[in-house]
Amino acid sequence: MPLTADEVKLLQQKAKDVRKSIVDITFTAGGGHIGGSLSQTDILVALYYKYMNIDPKNPKKEDRDRMILSKGHGGLGWAAVLGEKGYFDKALLKNFNKTGSPFGMHLDSLKVPGCDASTGSLGHGLAIAVGMAIGAKKQGKNFRTYCVMGDGECCEGSVWEAAIIGAFHKLDNLTAFVDRNNLMIDGRTEDITMLESLDEKFKAFGWEVLHVDGHDMQKLGGAIEQAQTIKNKPTMIICDTVKGKCVDFMEDESKWHYGGLDSDMRDKAFACIDTYYDKVGG
């Protein structure tokens, strides 16, 4: 069922709040993986504010949906979502990645409520998600597992091993996403290791593949709902995104894979986000 206009507006407002939080955390932390955090924002907001069966006040609820952020360096952006959602006092994010803080640059499932698995070494998250989805099947549980991957990590062989196992076990309770921003720390993905056509590769491995604009809430919502209807195989949603989305001096620039902000850059980033949402709503 298409999202209503009010639902789209709400999700856009949350995405705006999260993006501002990402900028603020990067400023106070002295640096962070801001580009990829901004590109994944709409995917995480759609999941956490519309589709996932979760309770931030009871983060270990047995039958909750699971979320694995395979691109663990996006932890800064994930922490912003969890804080906005109420898993913890978001004021704690002022100490992100500082001594004594529960928040490292990659989130730790033993320290951060709502973090279902610690990730950091790229290429491992999909395997964790596959294991959780198999576990749900074997236990007769109805929860769904979601996994968000970066495109750069799709160079890892472990991604494809997990893809084989996910299809073999017909994991229709697993939905994964590729944050396809076409950039990794060393440059454009296609210049490092050619990935295209990702659609055909995942199809060849036995997955249902959907391909959407990863910054369009309506299309993201439609794909997530469609994935819930697919039977006998997992679904991969490839999301076309822009690294550094909404901040004009960061967009589509690999140097903003990781970076820091002074106060002038922070204020300019805030202004860019306001300008973007003034145009699209939210």
Residue pairs with C-beta under 8 A, 6 or more apart in sequence:
1 225
2 218
2 221
2 222
3 11
3 50
3 217
3 218
3 221
7 50
7 221
8 217
8 218
8 281
9 281
9 282
10 49
11 42
11 45
11 46
11 49
11 50
11 217
11 221
11 282
12 217
12 277
12 280
12 281
12 282
13 277
13 282
14 45
14 49
14 84
15 41
15 42
15 45
15 217
15 282
16 273
16 277
16 282
17 84
18 41
18 44
18 45
18 77
18 80
18 81
18 84
19 38
19 41
19 245
19 246
19 247
19 273
20 270
20 273
21 80
21 83
21 84
21 90
21 93
22 32
22 34
22 37
22 38
22 41
22 76
22 77
22 80
23 34
23 247
23 261
23 266
23 269
23 270
23 273
24 93
24 266
25 32
25 76
25 79
25 80
25 93
25 96
26 32
26 34
26 76
26 259
26 260
26 261
26 266
27 260
27 261
27 262
27 263
27 266
28 93
28 94
28 95
28 96
29 76
29 96
29 97
29 98
30 97
30 260
31 258
31 259
31 260
32 76
32 96
32 97
32 105
32 258
32 259
32 260
33 73
33 74
33 75
33 76
33 77
33 105
33 257
33 258
34 76
34 244
34 250
34 256
34 258
34 259
34 261
35 181
35 183
35 243
35 244
35 250
35 253
35 254
35 256
35 257
35 258
35 259
36 71
36 73
36 74
36 77
36 150
36 179
36 181
36 243
36 257
37 74
37 76
37 77
37 78
37 80
38 77
38 243
38 244
38 245
38 246
38 247
38 250
39 179
39 181
39 214
39 241
39 242
39 243
39 244
39 245
40 71
40 74
40 77
40 78
40 148
40 179
40 241
41 77
41 81
41 245
42 214
42 215
42 216
42 217
42 220
42 241
42 245
43 148
43 177
43 179
43 214
43 220
43 239
43 241
44 67
44 77
44 78
44 81
44 148
45 81
45 217
46 217
46 220
46 221
46 224
47 67
47 146
47 224
48 54
48 67
48 81
48 82
48 85
49 85
50 221
50 224
51 221
51 224
51 225
52 64
52 65
52 67
52 144
52 146
53 63
53 64
53 65
53 143
53 144
54 61
54 64
54 65
54 114
55 61
55 64
56 82
56 85
56 86
56 87
56 113
56 114
57 86
58 64
59 87
59 113
59 114
63 141
63 142
63 143
64 143
65 143
65 144
65 145
65 146
66 116
66 117
66 129
66 132
66 143
66 144
66 145
66 146
67 116
67 145
67 146
67 147
67 148
68 116
68 117
68 119
68 125
68 126
68 128
68 129
68 132
68 145
68 146
68 147
68 148
69 75
69 78
69 107
69 119
69 125
69 147
69 148
70 119
70 122
70 123
70 124
70 125
70 126
70 128
70 129
70 147
70 148
70 149
70 150
70 153
71 119
71 122
71 125
71 148
71 149
71 150
71 153
71 179
72 106
72 107
72 118
72 119
72 120
72 121
72 122
72 125
73 105
73 106
73 120
73 122
73 150
73 258
74 148
74 150
74 179
75 103
75 104
75 105
75 106
75 107
75 119
76 96
76 97
76 105
78 107
78 115
79 93
79 96
79 103
79 107
79 112
80 90
80 93
82 88
82 112
82 113
82 114
82 115
83 89
83 90
83 92
83 93
84 90
85 114
87 112
87 113
87 114
88 112
88 113
88 114
92 101
92 102
92 103
93 103
95 101
95 103
96 103
97 103
97 104
97 105
102 108
102 111
102 112
103 111
103 112
104 111
106 118
106 119
106 120
107 115
107 118
107 119
108 115
108 118
109 115
109 116
109 117
109 118
110 118
116 132
117 125
117 128
119 125
119 128
122 150
122 152
122 153
122 156
123 153
123 155
123 156
123 157
123 158
123 159
124 158
125 147
125 148
125 149
125 153
126 147
126 149
126 158
126 159
126 162
126 163
126 166
126 176
127 158
127 161
127 162
127 165
128 147
129 145
129 146
129 147
129 162
129 174
129 176
130 162
130 165
130 166
130 169
130 171
130 174
130 234
132 145
133 145
133 166
133 169
133 171
133 173
133 174
133 234
134 165
134 169
134 171
135 141
136 142
136 143
136 145
136 173
137 169
137 171
137 173
142 173
143 173
144 173
144 174
144 175
144 228
145 173
145 174
145 175
146 174
146 175
146 176
146 177
147 174
147 175
147 176
147 177
148 176
148 177
148 179
149 159
149 176
149 177
149 178
149 179
150 178
150 179
150 181
150 184
151 178
151 179
151 180
151 181
151 182
151 184
151 189
151 195
151 198
152 183
152 184
152 185
152 189
152 192
153 159
154 178
154 195
154 198
155 189
155 192
155 193
155 195
160 201
160 205
163 202
163 205
163 206
163 207
164 205
164 206
166 174
166 206
166 207
166 234
167 205
167 206
167 207
167 233
167 234
168 206
170 232
170 233
171 233
171 234
172 230
172 231
172 232
172 233
172 234
172 235
174 234
174 235
175 224
175 227
175 228
175 234
175 235
175 237
176 234
176 235
176 236
176 237
177 214
177 236
177 237
177 238
177 239
178 198
178 236
178 237
178 238
178 239
179 214
179 239
179 241
180 198
180 214
180 238
180 239
180 240
180 241
181 241
181 242
181 243
181 252
182 188
182 189
182 190
182 243
182 252
183 189
183 243
183 252
183 253
183 254
183 257
184 192
184 254
184 257
185 254
185 257
185 258
186 192
186 254
187 254
188 254
189 195
190 196
195 201
198 238
199 209
199 211
199 238
202 209
202 236
202 238
203 209
206 233
207 233
207 234
207 235
207 236
208 227
208 230
208 233
208 234
208 235
208 236
209 235
209 236
209 237
209 238
210 223
210 226
210 227
210 235
210 236
210 237
210 238
211 237
211 238
211 240
212 219
212 220
212 222
212 223
212 237
212 238
212 239
212 240
213 219
213 220
213 239
213 240
214 220
214 239
214 240
214 241
215 241
215 242
215 245
220 237
220 239
223 237
224 237
226 235
227 235
227 237
242 251
242 252
243 250
243 251
243 252
243 253
243 254
243 256
243 257
244 250
244 251
244 252
244 253
244 256
245 251
246 272
246 273
246 276
246 277
247 268
247 269
247 272
247 273
248 272
249 265
249 268
249 269
249 272
250 256
250 259
250 269
261 269
